[in-house]
Amino acid sequence: HGWLSVVKELIIEHQFDPDCKDNDGNTPLSKARGNGKQSVVDYLETVIETNSGSADISSSSKEVENECFNAFNHERREEGLALLKQIKNPHRVRGEYDFTLLHCAAHWGWADTAKLLITEYNCDSTQVDSRGLTPLHVASGRGHMDVIKYLIEDQKCDPLQQDNDGNSSVDRARNYGNQDIVDYLTGIQESSELEKQCYDAFNYGRREEALRLLKQVKDPRTV
């Protein structure tokens, strides 16, 4: 669309890769050039030229990223946190199956670290790996209630979201025998369904039904 200000924000503020490709192999630069958006073309060419001059630094940064991920992945928390401070874009760090640092924190039950990654390092609480697993899926399978409550109550993650095998967080908790997690997530699921029913009743003018359901909703402000 030629929205230069949006392109700048995505690259500068959110660290998007200007060399990324879509499913057809097109980069942002080729899309801008093909659509005649010269101001965007000029900007992207400058960014890419600048980035190409820092290849050695990028290589070194990649090594630190790998060391950081390995520390997180093998439960070496303090080492991982020390390396985390040296990484420019922690939200981009990936391991096998596209597992992220946040997935690792969820796996080990590091609630404080999960919060740090999300609030201080811009990690996405809904990020999926190559198997469709979110951090909430992982924490549910491992039985880490503190992480689960933070992801649902603070980050509003969806307990109904399914992985590539069609399993929700409730399913994973049940499969791994974490009954307390199953009970908690089932309660959240029932509340979500009740809120949806209440909203639909209001939205479609079914006043009496809406008022009846309203009395059962825990916090109407969130509906």
C-alpha positions as CSV (number, residue, x, y, z in Angstrom):
1,H,0.0,0.0,0.0
2,G,3.0,2.3,0.2
3,W,2.5,3.1,3.9
4,L,6.0,4.3,4.7
5,S,5.2,5.2,8.4
6,V,3.8,1.7,9.0
7,V,6.8,0.0,7.4
8,K,9.2,2.1,9.5
9,E,7.3,1.3,12.7
10,L,7.3,-2.5,11.9
11,I,11.0,-2.5,11.3
12,I,12.2,0.0,13.9
13,E,9.8,-0.6,16.8
14,H,8.8,-4.3,16.3
15,Q,12.1,-5.5,14.7
16,F,10.4,-7.1,11.6
17,D,12.9,-8.6,9.1
18,P,13.0,-6.5,5.9
19,D,14.3,-9.5,4.0
20,C,11.5,-11.9,5.0
21,K,9.6,-13.6,2.2
22,D,6.0,-14.6,1.7
23,N,4.8,-17.9,0.4
24,D,5.5,-16.8,-3.2
25,G,9.1,-15.8,-2.4
26,N,8.4,-12.0,-2.5
27,T,10.2,-9.7,-0.1
28,P,8.8,-6.4,1.1
29,L,11.2,-4.6,-1.3
30,S,10.0,-6.6,-4.3
31,K,6.4,-6.0,-3.4
32,A,7.0,-2.3,-3.0
33,R,8.9,-2.1,-6.3
34,G,6.3,-4.1,-8.1
35,N,3.5,-1.8,-6.9
36,G,5.5,1.4,-7.7
37,K,5.8,2.6,-4.0
38,Q,9.1,4.4,-4.5
39,S,9.3,6.0,-1.1
40,V,9.1,2.6,0.5
41,V,11.6,1.1,-2.0
42,D,14.1,3.8,-1.1
43,Y,13.7,3.3,2.6
44,L,13.9,-0.5,2.4
45,E,17.0,-0.4,0.1
46,T,18.7,1.8,2.7
47,V,17.8,-0.5,5.6
48,I,19.0,-3.6,3.7
49,E,22.2,-2.0,2.7
50,T,22.9,-0.9,6.3
51,N,22.1,-4.4,7.6
52,S,24.4,-6.1,5.1
53,G,27.4,-4.2,6.5
54,S,26.9,-5.9,9.9
55,A,27.1,-9.5,8.8
56,D,29.9,-10.4,11.2
57,I,28.0,-8.9,14.1
58,S,24.9,-10.8,13.1
59,S,27.0,-14.1,13.1
60,S,28.2,-13.4,16.6
61,S,24.7,-12.5,17.7
62,K,23.4,-15.8,16.4
63,E,25.9,-17.7,18.5
64,V,24.7,-15.8,21.6
65,E,21.1,-16.6,20.7
66,N,21.9,-20.3,20.3
67,E,23.7,-20.3,23.7
68,C,20.8,-18.5,25.3
69,F,18.2,-20.9,23.9
70,N,20.2,-24.0,25.0
71,A,20.5,-22.6,28.5
72,F,16.7,-22.0,28.6
73,N,16.0,-25.4,27.0
74,H,18.2,-27.3,29.5
75,E,16.8,-25.6,32.6
76,R,19.9,-23.4,33.2
77,R,17.8,-20.4,34.1
78,E,20.4,-18.0,35.5
79,E,22.8,-18.5,32.6
80,G,19.9,-18.0,30.2
81,L,18.8,-14.7,31.8
82,A,22.4,-13.4,31.7
83,L,22.7,-14.2,28.0
84,L,19.2,-12.8,27.4
85,K,20.5,-9.3,28.2
86,Q,22.9,-9.5,25.2
87,I,20.3,-10.4,22.6
88,K,18.7,-7.7,20.5
89,N,15.5,-9.5,19.6
90,P,14.8,-12.3,22.1
91,H,11.3,-12.8,20.6
92,R,13.0,-14.2,17.4
93,V,15.1,-16.8,19.1
94,R,14.0,-20.3,18.1
95,G,15.1,-23.9,18.7
96,E,13.9,-27.3,17.5
97,Y,10.3,-27.3,16.3
98,D,10.4,-23.5,16.5
99,F,10.3,-23.7,20.3
100,T,10.7,-20.1,21.7
101,L,12.3,-18.9,24.9
102,L,8.7,-18.4,26.2
103,H,7.9,-22.0,25.4
104,C,10.9,-23.0,27.5
105,A,9.8,-20.9,30.4
106,A,6.4,-22.4,30.2
107,H,7.9,-25.9,30.1
108,W,9.9,-25.4,33.3
109,G,7.2,-23.5,35.1
110,W,9.2,-20.2,35.3
111,A,6.2,-17.8,35.8
112,D,8.4,-14.8,36.6
113,T,10.6,-15.5,33.6
114,A,7.5,-15.8,31.4
115,K,6.3,-12.5,32.6
116,L,9.7,-10.9,32.0
117,L,9.9,-12.3,28.4
118,I,6.4,-10.9,27.6
119,T,6.6,-7.5,29.3
120,E,10.2,-6.6,28.9
121,Y,11.3,-8.4,25.8
122,N,8.1,-8.3,23.6
123,C,7.7,-12.1,23.4
124,D,4.3,-13.1,22.0
125,S,2.2,-15.0,24.5
126,T,0.3,-16.7,21.7
127,Q,3.3,-17.7,19.6
128,V,2.9,-21.3,18.2
129,D,5.7,-23.7,17.4
130,S,5.8,-25.9,14.3
131,R,3.4,-28.4,16.1
132,G,0.9,-25.7,16.8
133,L,1.8,-25.6,20.5
134,T,1.4,-22.3,22.4
135,P,3.1,-21.6,25.7
136,L,-0.3,-22.3,27.4
137,H,-0.4,-25.8,25.7
138,V,3.1,-26.5,27.1
139,A,2.4,-25.3,30.6
140,S,-0.9,-27.2,30.7
141,G,0.8,-30.5,29.7
142,R,3.5,-29.9,32.3
143,G,1.1,-28.9,35.1
144,H,2.4,-25.5,35.9
145,M,-0.5,-23.6,37.4
146,D,1.3,-20.3,38.0
147,V,2.3,-20.0,34.4
148,I,-1.2,-21.0,33.2
149,K,-3.0,-18.5,35.4
150,Y,-0.7,-15.7,34.2
151,L,-1.2,-16.5,30.6
152,I,-5.0,-16.8,30.9
153,E,-5.8,-14.1,33.5
154,D,-3.2,-11.5,32.6
155,Q,-2.5,-12.2,28.9
156,K,-6.0,-13.5,28.0
157,C,-4.7,-16.5,26.2
158,D,-7.3,-18.8,24.7
159,P,-7.6,-22.2,26.5
160,L,-9.7,-23.5,23.6
161,Q,-7.0,-22.9,21.0
162,Q,-6.0,-26.2,19.4
163,D,-2.6,-27.5,18.4
164,N,-2.0,-29.3,15.0
165,D,-3.4,-32.5,16.4
166,G,-6.6,-30.8,17.5
167,N,-5.8,-30.8,21.2
168,S,-6.7,-27.8,23.5
169,S,-4.9,-27.0,26.7
170,V,-7.5,-28.9,28.6
171,D,-6.8,-32.0,26.4
172,R,-3.1,-31.8,27.0
173,A,-3.6,-31.4,30.8
174,R,-5.9,-34.4,30.8
175,N,-3.6,-36.5,28.6
176,Y,-0.7,-35.9,31.1
177,G,-2.9,-36.6,34.2
178,N,-2.9,-33.0,35.6
179,Q,-6.4,-33.0,37.1
180,D,-6.1,-29.8,38.9
181,I,-5.2,-28.1,35.7
182,V,-8.1,-29.8,33.9
183,D,-10.5,-28.5,36.6
184,Y,-9.2,-25.0,36.4
185,L,-9.2,-24.8,32.6
186,T,-12.7,-26.4,32.4
187,G,-14.0,-23.7,34.7
188,I,-12.4,-21.1,32.5
189,Q,-13.9,-22.7,29.4
190,E,-17.4,-22.8,30.9
191,S,-17.1,-19.2,31.9
192,S,-16.1,-18.2,28.3
193,E,-19.0,-20.1,26.8
194,L,-21.4,-18.4,29.3
195,E,-20.0,-15.0,28.5
196,K,-20.5,-15.7,24.8
197,Q,-24.1,-16.8,25.3
198,C,-24.8,-13.7,27.4
199,Y,-23.3,-11.4,24.7
200,D,-25.3,-13.1,21.9
201,A,-28.5,-12.6,23.9
202,F,-27.8,-8.9,24.3
203,N,-26.6,-8.5,20.8
204,Y,-29.7,-10.1,19.3
205,G,-32.3,-8.4,21.5
206,R,-33.2,-11.3,23.8
207,R,-33.4,-9.2,26.9
208,E,-34.8,-11.6,29.4
209,E,-32.4,-14.3,28.5
210,A,-29.5,-11.8,28.6
211,L,-30.5,-10.5,32.1
212,R,-30.7,-14.1,33.4
213,L,-27.3,-15.0,32.0
214,L,-25.8,-11.7,33.2
215,K,-26.4,-12.9,36.8
216,Q,-24.2,-15.9,36.2
217,V,-21.3,-14.0,34.6
218,K,-18.3,-13.5,36.9
219,D,-17.2,-10.1,35.5
220,P,-19.6,-8.5,33.0
221,R,-17.0,-5.8,32.2
222,T,-14.9,-8.4,30.3
223,V,-17.7,-9.5,28.1
